Every structure is written in C-alpha cells, then in structure tokens.
Amino acid sequence: MKYARTRGNPGTEPSGGASRGDASGRGGRRARGRAVAVSSALVTFLLVLPGAVPNTPGHVGSLLETFLPWLGLAVPVLLVPALLGRSRTALVSLLMPAVAWLILFAVPLFPGSTPEGGLTVVQHNVSDVNPDPAATAGALARTGADLIALEELTAPALPAYERVLASRYPHRATSGTVGLWSKHPLKEIRPVDIRPEGVGAGWNRGLRATARTPHGEVAVYVAHLPSVRIGPSAGFSSGRRDESAALLGSALAAEALDRVILLGDLNSTVDDRGLDPVTSLMEPPGRGFAFSWPASLPVARIDQVLTRSAEVTHVRSLPATGSDHLPIAARVVL
C-alpha cells in the first residue's frame, strides 16, 4: 500500500493562524488602552473644569458639581481594564485623574496651622419629623458650641429645643422654621426673605442677628434653601433653590458688618454653580469632607458654614440624631 504525501509545508497553516491571533490580541489591548486613556483624560477634565459642562438640559452641570468628589471612583474602575489589558499607556494615563483628585480633595485634608481663638459653631437640619427633639437638642448642647443654627423647626417641637438649650444658650432668635441659639448676646434680629416667586408669606426660612462675641460683633445668618429634585423628566431640578440663593446673596451683599457667618442647609455643595450668588461673597469652607446627607449613608455636604472676613477651620460631621441630616461643626476664626 502506498501513502499519499501531503503537499506544502505542514507547519504553515498553524503558524499563520497563531500570528494572526497574536496580532489580534495586541490590537485589542491597544484599543482598550486607548479607551482607558481617553476616559482618564475626560475624568481629569471634569474634575478640573466642571464648570465647562453646560447646565442644560436638566442642570447636568450642577448635578456633577454636587457629587464631584465621587468622580474619583472612576480611577479604580478604569484601573481594572488597564491591568487586564496590560497597557502601559492606560496605566500612565490614570495618573492624571488620580493626581487631580488628590490635589482637589486630599491635600486640603492635611493638617495646617490654625490661628488661636474664634468660635465653635454647629449647623443642623433637625428634620420636621424628628421623633425625639429633646434628645437631638441635648446632643447639640453637649458640643459646647458658641452658636447653634437649626432648620426645620416645627411649632410642636420648638418648646423641646427651647427647654433643653435654655440653660447653656440663654440667647435665641427664631423666624419661621429656622432658629439660632447663642452663648453670646444677640441683637438686631430680623427675618430674611428668601422666598422664591409664588411661595406664600408663611414660608419663612431665613433670619439675621448680630452676635456680640468676645472677639467683637459678627452678623450671623441662618438659612434653609428649597430642596432640589432629581427625576427622569426634569433632571436635576433646582430652579427654586437657585432663586432663593440669589435672594440670600442680595441680603449678604447688603450686610453692613464686615464679619459674617452663614449657617444653613443650602441643599447643595459649595461647588454647585447654583449657589454662586452666595458662595461668591463668602470664604470657602475649611478642611474636611464632613458629608451631612443623608444621615444613613452621607454622600454630600449640603449643610454649610460659610464666612466673610473670617476663616472656617476643622469642619466635621457629628454623630447622627433623629434627623435625616448629620450635624456639622466647625471652628470659625474671626
């Protein structure tokens, strides 16, 4: 029996197939590397220049600015395909958003020199459905703060706050659903009208008082801006909040005293452009994330301590009370 010989080089076909496979694999890794690099550049751009994102439709820019620190999570997410693809380009590109995030959010956390003196202040939205106002008031009193600002005070709950805080805070001012308790005398107390158009006269969420502190007089504002809404149709709806912020900004601009402290639930972070009428007139807050909302899993600091001709230092969130917000404490150096 004769055997037929196979023509051609037996190794040619397998060898050629392997080469095409290697080339395809390298091409796939290069494509993934380029995708990670482009994504890294985009994340860096958004971190550094969030204001470049338009606010229409749906106030997308404001939504991004509200949760800007969480954009850093893109770095570990992008790290996975970079490692799997063994792409040096991708890995190096991830340094851009990582460094940008560290400069913006981590470096300010490093301890620095703090001037002596000043006031300790506490800001807290106590919730209008707080099941135990007395316990909340007791927790706030134990902080020993010089000033305590509260929002969402209701008529039934107000006597509990007054009773518990009275011994340590003999001076107080209330207007509608906001209040200020102080260890130092208060004068020139008046409401601040921050009602958006179409809201009834019974909606009172702003007040102003002059506190006579050991460091001199300071104007203290307490404000609660309208809530924002996130939905599929309207997106990030903040029209009333923005309108109220403009009214508050006008009041701050007209303030005669040089030194001002603003305590309030502003319903967004200070990065949100919707608060520009307020934040453009005030000093930025001090070090620390101090997320305050929601109390069960805080993701943003929407309770703020802002100042003019003063410095806010050592901002921190306090343990939960019966509210859906965490209290915020800060040191204000006058």
C-alpha positions as CSV (number, residue, x, y, z in Angstrom):
1,M,0.0,0.0,0.0
2,K,1.3,3.4,-0.9
3,Y,0.8,6.6,1.3
4,A,0.0,9.9,-0.4
5,R,2.3,12.7,0.5
6,T,0.9,15.9,1.8
7,R,1.9,18.8,-0.3
8,G,3.2,22.0,1.0
9,N,4.7,22.9,4.4
10,P,2.6,21.2,7.2
11,G,3.6,23.9,9.6
12,T,2.5,26.9,7.5
13,E,-1.2,27.0,8.4
14,P,-0.9,26.6,12.2
15,S,1.9,29.1,12.3
16,G,0.0,31.6,10.3
17,G,-3.1,31.2,12.5
18,A,-1.1,31.9,15.6
19,S,0.4,35.0,14.2
20,R,-3.0,36.4,13.3
21,G,-4.2,35.6,16.8
22,D,-1.2,37.4,18.4
23,A,-1.8,40.4,16.3
24,S,-5.5,40.4,17.1
25,G,-4.7,40.2,20.8
26,R,-2.2,43.0,20.7
27,G,-4.6,45.1,18.7
28,G,-7.3,44.5,21.3
29,R,-5.1,45.5,24.1
30,R,-4.0,48.7,22.3
31,A,-7.7,49.5,21.7
32,R,-8.5,49.0,25.4
33,G,-5.5,51.1,26.3
34,R,-6.6,54.0,24.1
35,A,-10.2,53.7,25.5
36,V,-8.9,53.9,29.1
37,A,-6.5,56.8,28.2
38,V,-9.4,58.8,26.6
39,S,-11.6,58.1,29.6
40,S,-8.9,59.2,32.0
41,A,-8.5,62.5,30.1
42,L,-12.2,63.0,30.2
43,V,-12.4,62.4,34.0
44,T,-9.5,64.8,34.6
45,F,-11.2,67.4,32.5
46,L,-14.5,67.0,34.5
47,L,-12.6,67.2,37.8
48,V,-10.6,70.3,37.0
49,L,-13.2,72.2,34.9
50,P,-16.7,71.0,35.9
51,G,-18.0,74.5,35.1
52,A,-17.4,73.7,31.4
53,V,-20.3,71.2,31.5
54,P,-23.5,73.1,30.4
55,N,-26.3,73.3,32.8
56,T,-28.9,72.5,30.2
57,P,-30.7,70.3,29.8
58,G,-31.7,69.1,33.3
59,H,-29.0,71.1,35.2
60,V,-26.4,68.4,34.4
61,G,-23.6,70.7,35.4
62,S,-25.0,71.4,38.8
63,L,-25.6,67.7,39.4
64,L,-22.0,66.9,38.5
65,E,-20.7,69.7,40.8
66,T,-22.9,68.4,43.7
67,F,-21.3,65.0,43.7
68,L,-17.9,66.0,42.3
69,P,-15.7,64.1,44.9
70,W,-17.3,60.8,43.9
71,L,-15.9,61.2,40.3
72,G,-12.6,59.9,41.8
73,L,-14.2,56.4,41.8
74,A,-13.6,56.3,38.1
75,V,-9.9,55.8,38.8
76,P,-10.2,52.3,40.4
77,V,-12.9,51.4,37.9
78,L,-10.6,52.2,34.9
79,L,-7.7,50.5,36.6
80,V,-9.3,47.1,36.1
81,P,-9.3,47.1,32.3
82,A,-5.9,48.8,32.3
83,L,-4.4,45.9,34.3
84,L,-6.3,43.2,32.4
85,G,-5.1,44.7,29.1
86,R,-1.5,45.1,30.4
87,S,-1.4,48.5,28.8
88,R,1.3,50.9,29.9
89,T,-0.4,53.8,28.2
90,A,-3.6,53.2,30.1
91,L,-1.8,52.8,33.5
92,V,0.2,56.0,33.0
93,S,-2.9,57.9,31.8
94,L,-4.7,57.1,35.1
95,L,-2.1,59.3,36.9
96,M,-3.9,62.3,35.5
97,P,-7.3,61.9,37.3
98,A,-5.6,60.4,40.4
99,V,-3.3,63.4,40.9
100,A,-6.1,65.9,40.1
101,W,-8.4,64.3,42.7
102,L,-5.7,64.2,45.3
103,I,-4.9,67.9,44.8
104,L,-8.6,68.9,44.9
105,F,-9.8,66.7,47.7
106,A,-7.0,65.0,49.6
107,V,-4.3,67.7,50.0
108,P,-6.7,70.1,51.8
109,L,-7.2,67.4,54.5
110,F,-3.6,67.6,55.6
111,P,-3.4,69.5,59.0
112,G,-2.1,73.0,58.9
113,S,-1.6,75.8,61.3
114,T,-4.7,77.1,63.0
115,P,-4.9,80.6,64.4
116,E,-5.8,80.9,68.1
117,G,-9.2,82.0,69.3
118,G,-12.5,82.0,67.4
119,L,-15.9,80.4,67.8
120,T,-17.2,76.9,67.6
121,V,-20.5,76.7,65.5
122,V,-22.9,73.9,64.8
123,Q,-25.3,73.7,61.9
124,H,-28.1,71.1,61.8
125,N,-31.3,70.5,59.9
126,V,-33.2,68.7,62.7
127,S,-36.0,67.3,60.4
128,D,-39.6,68.2,60.8
129,V,-40.4,64.6,61.6
130,N,-37.7,64.1,64.2
131,P,-39.1,61.6,66.7
132,D,-37.1,63.0,69.7
133,P,-36.4,66.7,69.5
134,A,-35.2,66.8,73.2
135,A,-32.6,64.2,72.6
136,T,-31.4,66.0,69.5
137,A,-31.2,69.3,71.4
138,G,-29.2,67.6,74.2
139,A,-26.7,66.1,71.8
140,L,-26.2,69.6,70.2
141,A,-25.8,71.3,73.6
142,R,-23.1,68.8,74.6
143,T,-20.9,70.1,71.8
144,G,-20.3,73.2,73.7
145,A,-20.6,75.3,70.6
146,D,-20.9,79.1,70.8
147,L,-23.6,79.2,68.1
148,I,-26.2,76.5,67.1
149,A,-28.3,77.0,64.0
150,L,-31.3,74.8,63.3
151,E,-33.6,74.3,60.4
152,E,-37.0,72.5,60.0
153,L,-38.2,73.6,63.4
154,T,-41.9,72.9,63.9
155,A,-44.3,74.5,66.3
156,P,-44.8,71.3,68.3
157,A,-41.1,70.6,68.6
158,L,-39.9,74.2,69.3
159,P,-40.7,74.1,73.1
160,A,-38.4,71.0,73.5
161,Y,-35.5,72.7,71.8
162,E,-36.1,75.9,73.9
163,R,-36.3,73.9,77.2
164,V,-33.2,71.8,76.6
165,L,-31.0,74.6,75.2
166,A,-32.1,77.4,77.5
167,S,-29.6,76.8,80.4
168,R,-26.5,76.8,78.1
169,Y,-27.8,79.1,75.4
170,P,-29.7,82.0,77.0
171,H,-29.9,84.0,73.8
172,R,-32.0,82.8,70.9
173,A,-33.7,84.0,67.7
174,T,-36.3,82.2,65.6
175,S,-38.1,83.0,62.3
176,G,-40.5,80.6,60.8
177,T,-38.7,77.2,60.7
178,V,-35.2,78.4,61.4
179,G,-33.5,79.3,64.7
180,L,-30.3,80.4,66.3
181,W,-29.2,79.7,69.8
182,S,-26.2,81.6,71.2
183,K,-24.0,81.8,74.3
184,H,-23.4,85.4,73.4
185,P,-26.0,88.3,73.3
186,L,-27.9,88.7,70.1
187,K,-29.4,92.0,68.8
188,E,-30.7,93.4,65.6
189,I,-32.7,90.2,64.9
190,R,-34.8,90.2,61.8
191,P,-36.2,87.8,59.3
192,V,-34.5,87.4,55.8
193,D,-37.0,87.0,53.0
194,I,-35.6,84.3,50.7
195,R,-39.0,83.1,49.3
196,P,-39.0,82.1,45.7
197,E,-41.7,83.6,43.5
198,G,-45.1,82.1,44.0
199,V,-44.4,80.9,47.6
200,G,-46.8,82.1,50.3
201,A,-46.0,84.5,53.0
202,G,-46.0,81.7,55.6
203,W,-42.8,80.3,54.2
204,N,-40.1,81.8,56.4
205,R,-36.6,80.2,56.2
206,G,-34.2,83.0,56.9
207,L,-33.0,85.1,59.7
208,R,-30.2,87.5,60.6
209,A,-28.8,88.6,64.0
210,T,-25.8,90.4,65.4
211,A,-23.9,88.3,67.9
212,R,-21.8,90.2,70.4
213,T,-18.9,87.8,70.9
214,P,-15.7,88.2,72.9
215,H,-14.0,88.8,69.5
216,G,-16.3,91.6,68.5
217,E,-19.6,91.8,66.7
218,V,-20.4,89.4,63.8
219,A,-23.5,89.2,61.6
220,V,-25.0,85.7,61.8
221,Y,-27.3,84.4,59.1
222,V,-29.4,81.2,59.2
223,A,-31.0,80.0,56.0
224,H,-32.7,76.9,54.6
225,L,-32.9,77.0,50.8
226,P,-35.6,75.0,48.9
227,S,-34.9,71.3,48.2
228,V,-33.8,70.1,44.8
229,R,-35.3,67.2,42.9
230,I,-33.8,64.5,40.6
231,G,-36.1,62.9,38.1
232,P,-36.2,61.3,34.6
233,S,-38.2,64.2,33.1
234,A,-36.9,67.3,34.8
235,G,-33.4,66.0,35.5
236,F,-31.7,67.9,38.4
237,S,-34.5,70.4,39.2
238,S,-33.1,73.3,41.3
239,G,-34.9,76.4,40.0
240,R,-36.5,77.4,43.3
241,R,-33.3,76.7,45.2
242,D,-31.3,78.9,42.8
243,E,-33.9,81.7,43.1
244,S,-33.7,81.6,46.8
245,A,-29.9,81.6,46.7
246,A,-30.0,84.8,44.7
247,L,-32.2,86.4,47.3
248,L,-29.9,85.3,50.1
249,G,-26.9,86.6,48.1
250,S,-28.5,90.0,47.8
251,A,-29.1,90.1,51.6
252,L,-25.4,89.2,52.2
253,A,-24.2,91.8,49.7
254,A,-26.2,94.5,51.6
255,E,-24.8,93.4,55.0
256,A,-23.1,96.4,56.7
257,L,-20.9,94.4,59.1
258,D,-17.6,93.2,57.7
259,R,-17.6,89.9,59.6
260,V,-20.4,87.5,58.6
261,I,-21.2,83.8,59.4
262,L,-23.7,81.9,57.3
263,L,-25.1,78.7,58.8
264,G,-27.6,76.8,56.8
265,D,-29.0,73.9,54.8
266,L,-28.2,75.2,51.3
267,N,-29.3,71.9,49.7
268,S,-26.1,71.5,47.7
269,T,-22.4,71.6,48.0
270,V,-20.3,74.8,47.6
271,D,-19.1,73.5,44.2
272,D,-22.6,73.8,42.7
273,R,-22.8,76.8,40.4
274,G,-26.4,77.3,41.5
275,L,-25.1,78.7,44.8
276,D,-22.7,81.2,43.2
277,P,-24.8,84.2,44.3
278,V,-23.9,83.1,47.9
279,T,-20.5,81.4,47.6
280,S,-19.0,84.3,45.5
281,L,-19.5,86.6,48.5
282,M,-18.2,84.2,51.2
283,E,-14.9,82.4,52.0
284,P,-14.7,78.7,51.1
285,P,-15.1,76.2,54.0
286,G,-12.2,74.6,55.7
287,R,-10.6,71.2,55.5
288,G,-12.6,68.0,55.6
289,F,-15.4,66.3,53.6
290,A,-17.9,66.4,56.5
291,F,-20.7,64.8,54.5
292,S,-24.0,65.6,56.1
293,W,-26.7,64.0,53.9
294,P,-28.4,61.6,54.0
295,A,-27.6,60.6,57.6
296,S,-27.9,56.8,56.8
297,L,-25.2,57.0,54.1
298,P,-23.8,60.5,53.7
299,V,-22.6,61.3,50.2
300,A,-22.5,65.1,50.2
301,R,-22.2,68.1,52.5
302,I,-25.3,70.2,51.9
303,D,-25.2,71.8,55.3
304,Q,-22.8,74.7,55.2
305,V,-20.7,77.0,57.4
306,L,-19.5,80.0,55.3
307,T,-17.9,83.2,56.4
308,R,-16.8,86.6,55.3
309,S,-13.7,88.3,56.8
310,A,-13.2,85.1,58.9
311,E,-11.8,81.6,58.4
312,V,-13.6,78.3,58.7
313,T,-11.4,75.5,60.0
314,H,-11.8,71.9,61.2
315,V,-15.2,71.2,59.6
316,R,-16.5,67.8,60.8
317,S,-19.8,65.9,60.9
318,L,-21.2,64.9,64.2
319,P,-23.0,61.6,65.2
320,A,-26.5,61.1,63.9
321,T,-29.5,62.4,65.7
322,G,-33.2,61.8,64.9
323,S,-32.8,63.7,61.7
324,D,-32.1,62.6,58.1
325,H,-29.1,65.1,58.2
326,L,-26.0,64.9,60.3
327,P,-25.0,67.9,62.3
328,I,-21.9,69.9,61.1
329,A,-19.5,71.5,63.5
330,A,-16.8,74.0,62.5
331,R,-14.3,76.4,64.1
332,V,-14.6,80.0,62.9
333,V,-11.5,82.2,63.4
334,L,-12.5,85.8,63.4
